[in-house]
């Protein structure tokens, strides 16, 4: 049961873009007692974190589903900035020969 809780805490830390804290919850059993204070501090930090907001310089891996990431990377898109710019270019193209509204 403790292992399941640690996994959930690690997943929550990753969802908040805190890989440093997620690593604390995955330490081997032999080291867990030595890191007890660090783990308790990490839980306090996680409790105070809000939902992160993406930055245009962020890598797409942290924000999009793996299937979407693979498709975007196949087209050379690595950051949210590049994916947003591509999306805007597609959105400005008139559909079915109609004039653009922008």
N, C-alpha and C positions, 0 to 999 in steps of 0.2 A: 504494500500500500504506500509506503514512504517513497518507493521508487516511482510509482505513478504520479505522486504529488510533485516530485522533483522534475519529472518529465514535463508536467504541465507548467511548472514555473519556468523551465527552460524555454518552452514554446512561447509562453507569454513574453519573456524577455526578448526573444527573437522578433516577435510581432511589434515590439516597441523599439526595434533597431538597436538593442543593447546586447550585442554578441558577447561583450566582456562579462556581463552578468550571467548570460546563458551558460557560459563555460563553467562557472562556479557550481552550477547544479548538476553537471555531468562528471564531476571528479570521481576517481576510484574510491571504493569503500575504505581502503586503508588510509586515505587522506581526509576523509569527511570530518573526523573529529578535530583535526588540526584547523580546518577551515570553517568551523561552526560559527564563529563570530562574523566572518566575512559573508557567510550565507545569510545570517540574520540581518546584517546591514543591507545586503542585496535585496532581500524581501521588503525592507522598509523603503528602499529606493524605488522598487517596482510599484509599491502601493501609491507612491506620490506622482508617478509618471502619467502624463496625459497621452492622448493618442497622437502619434507623430504626424507631421504633415510633410509631404514630399517636397524636395527641392529639385529644381531643374537640372542640377548637376549630379543627382543621385543615379546610381546604376539601376537599370530596370529590374535586376534580379530581386531586389528588396521589396518591390512594390507590385509586381505582376505575377500571374500564375506561370509555372514552368512552361506550359505549352505556348503561351503568348510570348514569353521570353525567347524561346527557340525560334519562333516565326520571325520576330523582330530582329534577332541577331542574324538570321539568314539574309536579311536585307541590309545589314551593316548598322543597325540601330543599337546603340549601347547605353545611352542615357535617356532620362525622361525628357530632356530638352530636345534631343533629336526626334524622339517619338512624337512629341507635341508639334514640332515644326512640320513633320511629315503629315500629321493628321490635319493641320490647318491647310496645307497645300491641297490635300485631297478634298477637303470641305469647300474650298473656293472654286473648284472646277465645276462648271455648269453641267447639269445632268440632262441627258436626252436632247441636247442641242438647244436648251432653253438659255436665255441670257442670265448671267450671274446677278445675284441680288446684292452683292457686296460692293 
